[in-house]
Amino acid sequence: MKLLLIKILFIQSLILAQSQDPFEINQYMLAENYEQSGNLQKALEIIENLFQKNPDNPNYFNKLYNLYINTKKYETAIRFLELRIKSYPEDPSLYGMLGAVYYLMGDIKNAKLYWDNPIKKNPSNPFIYRIIANYAIERRAFEIAIDYLETAKKISNDPTIFAVDLGELYLITMQYEKAIKEYCELLLRNTTMQTFVDNKIFSYANKPDFLDIALEIVKGYENKGTVFKYLLAKLYSEKREFNKAFDLYKKIEKEQPTSNQQLLNFANFLINENEFEIAKEVFEYTYNNSDNQAIKSSAKLGLAKTLEAILWRDFNNQNDIWKNYFNPKYFSELQTNKTINAFQDVINLFKHSDVAIESMYSIGRINFYISNNLKTAEEYFLEIVNNYPTSRFAGKSYLELGLIAINKNDFNQAKEYFQKVESSPSINDEEKLSANFYLSKLYALDGDFFIASEKLKKITLNVKNDFTNDALEFSLLLNISKNDSINLIKFTKAEMFLIQRKYNEAQSLFDEISQIQQSLIFQPFCSIKSAEIDIALNNYDKAIEKLDKIYEAKEKNIFSDKALYLKARIFQYALKDDQKAIENYQKILIEFPKSIYLDESRDCIIRLKEVKKSREKDA
């Protein structure tokens, strides 16, 4: 449509350029400027003069018609078109225009009278119907347009040429059954329209009853081609009937073999939908029924990643991941062996491949975060950085090794690992920014505050980084307290304790700094950290007491909004008091309209209110 408009404008510009009178060209351009600036009356005066001088110029005619419509001079437009029809009685577009004017005036009878005129003269020409239907569509007379196109379809040698327009009109008028049948008939005759048909149908998938109607109709076409099985499988997926979709993808693979690529895509889609059990089945089937090594390796890795996703889901369900800091309930080897063995199978079957390296990385993370087996985790990460230094998992592994070194109190070794990330040209920027964050803490711990600040600058310039907010807070603290090196080092040491999950030691240091009279600058930073540690240790009453003091300081404490946010989360997740959680989230919206917690607070309010309504309904 856009391309057509460009062509029309180009042709019009050529016609206009061929005019022998430069004055007319300038006048026309002046009228367009008036029109664009909203001075329609002045534009109309100029175009009327031009049209009187040169009535055969189509640009002048079309512009004058549109200006009459836009200035609501309908009677003038009618007289103008009637005179034109006397000169060109066989031009159907003139009757289309005249009918459109009457329709705008609310005179449906006369609109229909004029629109029917060229059709009665040429009842066997389907394209006349299309021309008139377009004028009806332009004026949103959709039912009238449908009547014209349905008649044109009956008399046409190729009824599919009207399928796109009819399908769109049926959708607009909520005649879903007719729309889907129209698109299926189009697809039956032209399979290259599959993407177009899919996009049209799924753009209405959220409408009430639409999916059920679509499924019922498309099922009738299932045996008329693979494209319909594919469409039906997508509809089942949209309706979350994944087993039925799985059966269809297996049939599609038999009809159009792709070494199970379609099934692999479906399995990955299921992981994204958190449908892990059925995803596991699809990956297993794909691996067992494919002879393509690339597909087999991806399927085997996918199966392991599905088991990993289930493991992480179970781990998260057993831990308070809503907290900024928490004491993990680690899993035993018995709980992790199945997943680790699945990744080990990938490593053994596809040695030195990218999927094998990814499997090593996943095993390392499971041992580090889920089992707290630092020694084994370190071995896997070291294997990656030593044997596959150009892998896309090398930077990630160096970051994990740095964190393991911090947990082992080996800060010099940690610094070396993070520096490797920072200096390597093959490691991506996101990982380098993460390394910079940890390096800033390690340099500050050594008293190198200038270098620490320089590392933080790189992060704070990138607002999308995960560490941006923490980096801004630490950067602020460094800048305003750089002369208090003793307390800065103590503060950073406490933050190292946080990484090591030594919460009591960290809290003792934060509280110690807060109590020193000369450390007023540190008090807001230490008090919010101390409250977060109370949350981690399940000391919710103490945490709320500290958060209330921070909030009550308002503009005197930069963490007042964060205090409200943390308090709301205590009520939401720990104390299960949804009403108080909502009240605290709402205070953020009202009192801190520029808070970084604004969007999340709004989302939490919506979710909590929906849960509340659901409970009341069930009761």
N, C-alpha and C positions, 0 to 999 in steps of 0.2 A: 504494500500500500504506500509506504514511504517512497519507494523507488518510483512508483507510478506518478506520485505527486511531483517528484523532482523532474521527471520527463515532461510532464504537462507544463510545468513552470519554464522549463528550458525551451519547449516549442513556442510557448507564448512569448518568451523573450525574443526569440528569433523573428516571430511575426511582427512584434513591435519594432524591432531593430530595422526591419525592412521598410518601415514608414519613411517617406521622403521628407517628412516635416520634423526637424529636430525639436521644434517648439512643442509638438504633440508629445514627444518622448519626455521632455522635461515636465510638462504639465501632468502627465500620467504618474511620473515618479513623485511629483509634489502631492498629488492626491493620495498616493499610497502612504506618504509620510503623515499627512493629516489623519488618515484612517488609523494608522498605528498609534498615533498620539491621542486618539479618542475624539478628534474633531470630525465626526462623520458628516455633518452638514456641509462643511467646507469641501470635503472630499467629494460629496455628492454633486455639488454645484459644478466642480471642475469636470467630472466624468460626464455629466449631462451635456455640457458644452462640447466635449470631445466626441461623444456619441452622435450628436446632431451633425457634426462635420464629417464623421466617418462611421456610419451605422453598420458597415460590413465588417468592422474590426471586432473579432470575437472577444478580445480582451475587454474592450469598452462595454460590450453587451453583458458579459458575465459579471464584470465589476459593478455595473449599474444595477443589475438584478440583486446582487448581494447587498448593496448599499440600501436599496429600497426595503429589503427584508430586515436588515440590521437597524434601520431607522423606523421600522414598523409602519412604513408607508405602503400598506397592503393594497389599498384601492388603486394607488398609482401603479404598483407592480402589476396588478391585474390588467389595467388598460395597456400598459407597456407590453405585456406578453400577448394580449389579444391582437394588437397591431402586428407583432412579430409573427404570430401564427398565420395571419393573412398573407404574409410574404413567403412563409415557409410552412405550408400546411402539412407536409409529410414528415416534419421533424418531431419524433416522439419525445425528445428531451424537453421541448417547449411545453407539451401537455403535462409532463412530469413536474416542471417548475410551477405551472399554473395550478395544478392540483395541490402542490406543496403549500402555495400561498393560501388557498382556501382552507387547507388543513390547519395552518397556523391561526387562521381567523376563527377556527372552531366549526367551520361549515363542512362537515364530513361528507354530506350528500354530494355537494358540488366537487369536492376533492376527488371522490370516487368516480364521479361522472367524467371528469377530465382525464383521470388516470386510465379509465377504461377505454377512452376514445381511440388511442393508437392500437390498443390490443384488439378491439373489434375490427379495425381495418386490416390487421395482420394476425389473425387468430392462430395461424400455424407456425409463426416465427417465435421460437422460445426466447430469443435474445431481446425481443421487445418487452417481454414480461420482466426480464432481468433489469432492463433500463428503468422501467416504471417502479419495480420493487425497490431499487436503490433509492429513489426519491421518497418512497414510503418509509424505508429504513431511516433515512436522514431525518425524517420528522417523527421517528419513534412510533410509527404506525405499524407495529410488528405483525399483528394478526393479518392486516391487509397484505403486507409483504409476503407473509407465509402463503396466503391463498394464491397470489400470483406465481410464486416459485413452485408450489405444488402442481399447479396447472402446467407450468413450463416443463417440469420434470416428466409429466405424463406424455407430453407430445414430443419430447426430445429423443433423439437417437442415442444419446449418451446421458442418462439421468444423473450420473455421478458429478457432472459439471455443476450441479446445483446443491450437491451434498454439503459442501463447506458452509455455504450461506444458510441453508436450511438447518443444519446442525446447530450453528451459532444462534439462530433465531429460536429454535426449540429450547435451547439451554436458557436463553434470556427469559423466555415465557414459561419456564419451569415445566415444559413438556419433556421430561427427562427420557422417558421410554422411547419417544420418537427420535430424540436427539441421538441416543446411543445406537438405535437401529440404523439411522442415517450414516453415522460414522462407521459402523460395522460393514454396511454395504459398500461404502467408499473403500474401506480397507480390503474387502473381498476382491475388488476389481483393481486395486492399486496398493500393493504391499509397501511401496516406498513411502506411503503416507503414515507409516506406523508411529513415528516420533510425533507427528502433528496430532494424530488421533489420541495418543497417550496423553500428551500435554493438555488437550481439550478436556478429556474425560477426568483426569486427575485434578484439574483445576476446580472441579465441582465436587470432589470426593468428600468434603466436609459438610455438604448440604444434607439436611435430614432425609433419610431413606434412599439417598442417591446410590450408595454402594450396593444396597440390596437389589435395586432395580437394575443397575449395571451388571451385577453378577448373574442375575436371572437371564438377561438378554444375551450376554456374551457366552454363557454356557451353551446356548443354542447354536453358536458358531464354532464351538470347540473343535469339531472334527472337520472344519473347512479350511484348515491351514495352521501352520506353526505360529503365525503371528497372533492368532486368537488364543492359543494356549499361553503364549507369553503374556498377552494382555490379561488373561484370566488369572494367571499366577500373580501378577502385580496387584490385581484387585483383591485376591485372597490375602496377600501380604498386607495391603492397606487395611483390610478388615481384621488383621491379626489372626487369620486362620492359616498358620504357617505350615502345618502338616499337609494341607491340601495343596499349597503352593509348591512344597517340596516334591510331591508326587508329579505335579505338572512339569517341573523343571527336569525331572528324570525322563519324562516322555519327550520333552523338547530335545534333550541331549541325544536320544535315540533317533529322532527325525533329522536333526541337524547337528552332527557331532562336532564338538569344539574342545575335545579332551577334558570336558567337564568344567570349562572356564565359567559358564553360566552358573553352575552349581557353586563354584568357588566364590563368585561375586555374591550369590545369595547368602552363603554362609557368613561372609564378611558383613553383609547388611544385617544379619541376625545378631552378630556380636554388637554392632552399633545400637541395636534395639534392646540390648541386654537380655536377649532370648538365648541364653547360653546352652540349655539342654538340647534344644532342637539344632542349634548351631553345631554342637558336638556331633550329632548324628550326620549332619550334612557333610562336615569335614571328613568324617570316617568313610562315608560312602564315596566321596570324591577321591580320597586317597586310594581306596581299594578298587576303584573302577576307572582309573586314568592310567594311560601308558605314557603320558607326557611328564618328563622328569621335573620340569619347572612347576607344573601344576601339582605334582605329587609333593614336592618340597614345600610349596605354599600351603597345601592342605594339611600336611603333617605339622607345620609350624602353626597354622590356624587352630588345629586341634589342641596343641599345647597352650596356645594363647587363650583359648576358650576355658581350659582348665584353670589357667592362671587368673582369668577374670572371675571365675567362680570362687577361687581361693581368696582373691582380694575382696570380693563382695562379702564373703563369710568373715574375713578378718575385720573389715570395716564395721560390719554389723555387731561384732563383739567388742568394739572399741569406740571411745568417745571422740570420733574424728571431727565433731563440731567444735571442739576446743582448739585453741592455737597451740597448746601444749597438753600432752596427756601421757599417762603411764601405760604403754601398750601391754595387752595380754597376748604374749607371743604364742605361736603355734609350735607344736612338737613336730619331730621328723615324720611321725606317723601321719600327721595331717598334711604335710607338704610333699611327701615322697611321690605320690601319684603324679603331681604336676611336674616336679623336677625330673622324674623318669621320662615323662613325655618330651620334655625339652632335650634330655640326654639322648633320646632316640633320634631326634632331629640332628643333633651334633654327630652321632655315629653314622647315620645314613647319608648325610650330605656334608662331609668333612670339608672344612675351609671355605664353605659357601657363606653368603651373606645371612642366610637363615640360620646357619650354625652359630655365627657370631652373635646374632640377635638372641639366640637361645642361651648362650653363655651369659649374656647381659641380664636376661630375665632370671636365670638361676641365681646370679649374684644378688640381684635385688630381693628375691624371695628370702635368701639366707640372711641378708642384711636387715631388712625391714620387718619380715614376718616371723623369722626364726631367731633373730638376734645372734646368728652364727657369723661373727665378724671374720673369723679366720678363713672359713670356706668362701665367704663372699669376696674377700680380698684376693684369694687365689684366682677366682674367675675373672675379676676385673683386671688383674695383672696380666693374665693370659691374653686378654684382648689388647691392652696397650702395648705389650711386648711383641706379640706375634702378628697383630693386625693394626698397626699404628695409623693407617690411612682409612680405616673403617669408619663409617658414620657413628659407630658406637664407642670410638676411642675417647672422644671428648666427654661423653656421658660417663664413661668408666673412670676417667681421671677425676671427675667431680665426686663420684661415689668414693673413690679411694681417698680423696681429700677429707671427706666427712668421716670415713673410718679412722683416718689418722687423728682427727680431732677427738673422736671418741676414745682413742688410745692415748690421748694426751701428748701425742707427737706433733706439736704445732709446726716445727721446722719442716718435717716431712709433708705435712698438709699443705704448707705454703708452696713447696716444690711441685706438688701435684696440680695445684690451682694455677701456678705459673706456666705449667706445660699447656694447659687449656688456653691461657691468654696469649701465648707466643706462637701457637701452631696455626699456620695459614689454612689448614684443611678443616679446622673446627669452626662450626657456625657461630654467628654473632650472639645468638641467644645464650649459648653455653658459655661464651666468653664473658658475657655480662654477669651470669651466675657466679663464675669464678671470681670476677672483680668484687662482687659483694662479700664473698668469704675472705678474699685477700684484704679488703678494707678492715675487717675485724681483726685479722691476724697482724696486720701492720700496726693497728691501734693498740693491740695488746703489747707490742714491742715498743710502743711510745713514738712510732713514726707517723704522727698525725697528719703531716702534709701529704705523704704518699697515700695514706688512707683516704683523705679527702679527694685526691685526684682519681682514685679508683671509683669512688662513689659518683663523681661527676659524669662518668661514662654511662652509669645506670640511670641517673635522674633525668638525663636527656632523652631517654627512651621510655615513654609513659606506658608502653604496653608490656614491659617486663614484669615477671611475677614478683621481683624484689623491689620494684620501684617505690612502693609506700614505705617499706622498711628502710630502704636506702635514704629516702627523704628525711625520715625521722633521725636516723643515725648521723646524716650529714648536718642536720640542724644542731644536734647535740655537739658534734665536733666543732662547728663554727662558733657557737656561743660559749663553749667551755674549754677552748683549746689551751688556755693558760692554767687550767686545773688538771695537770697531767696525772696526778695521783688518783683522783676520783675517776678520770676517764679510763685509766687502765683497769681499775677495780670494776667499773661498769662493764667493760669489754670482757673481763674475766668471767663476770656473772653471766654474760651472754654465751660464752663458751660452755659454761655449766648447763645452760638451757639446751644447747645442741646435744650435750652428753646425757640429758634428762636427769641431771643431778639437781632436782628442783629445790630441795631444802638448802643446799649450799648456795644456789643462785639467789634464793630469797633472802638468806642471811646477809649476803653482800648488798643487795638492793636496799634492804632496810637499814643497813649500816650507813650507806651513803646518804640516805634520806635524813638520818638523824644528825648528821654533821651540819652545824649552823652555817658554815661557809658554802655549803653545796646546794643552795636554793635552786640553782639552775637545774640540778639533777632531779629534784623532787618529783615533778610531774612524770618524768620518764621512769623513775624507779617505782613510784606508786602504782602506775598502770601495769608495770611488769610484775610487781608483787601481787596485785589482784589476779592477774592471769595465772600466776603460779598457784594461788589459792584455788582457782577453778580447776587446775590440773590435779590438785591434791584432794578435790571434792569438798573443800572447805567453803561451801557456798555462802554461808552467813557472813563469814569474814570477807569474802570477795565482794558481796553486795554492799557491806558497810564501807569498804574502801572505794568502791565505784560511786557510791552516793556522794562521798566527800569530793571526789574528782568532778563529778557532774555539777554539784552545787557551786563549785568555784567558777563555773561558766567560762567567761572570757579570760579569766586568770589562768586557766588550765587548757592547754591545746588539745587535751585528750578527752574533753567533756563529751563529745559526740561518741567517741569510741567506748567511753564508760557506759553510756546508755545502750549502745549496741551489745556490749558484752553482758550487761545486766538482762537485756531482752532475751539473749540466747540462754542464759541460766534458767530463766522462767520457762522458755520454750522447751528445752531439751532435758534439763536436770530436774526441775521442780514440776514440770508438766502443767504449768498455769498459763494457758493460752491467752487469757484475757489480759493478764499483767504483761505478758510478752508483747501483745498488740499495743498496749498503752505506751510501753517504752519505745517501740519502733515508731509509733506515731509522733512521739516527742521529737525524734530525730527529724522527721519530715517537717514539723512545724518550726522547731527552734534552730535547726542546722540545715538550711536549704542547699548549702554548698558542700555538705559532708560527702566523703567518699563512700559512706555506708548508705547513701540515700536510695539508690536503686535496689540494693539487696533488701533494705528495710521494707520498701514498698512491696517487693515480691513476697516477702515473708508474711506481711499483713494479709495479702490476697490469699495465700495458701492457708493460713491459719483460719481465716474467715470461712473459706470453703470447707475445711475440716469441721468447723463448728456447725455449719449448716447441715452437713452430712450426718453428724451425730444427732442433731435435733430432729432430722427427718427420720432416722432409724428409731429414735426413742418414741 
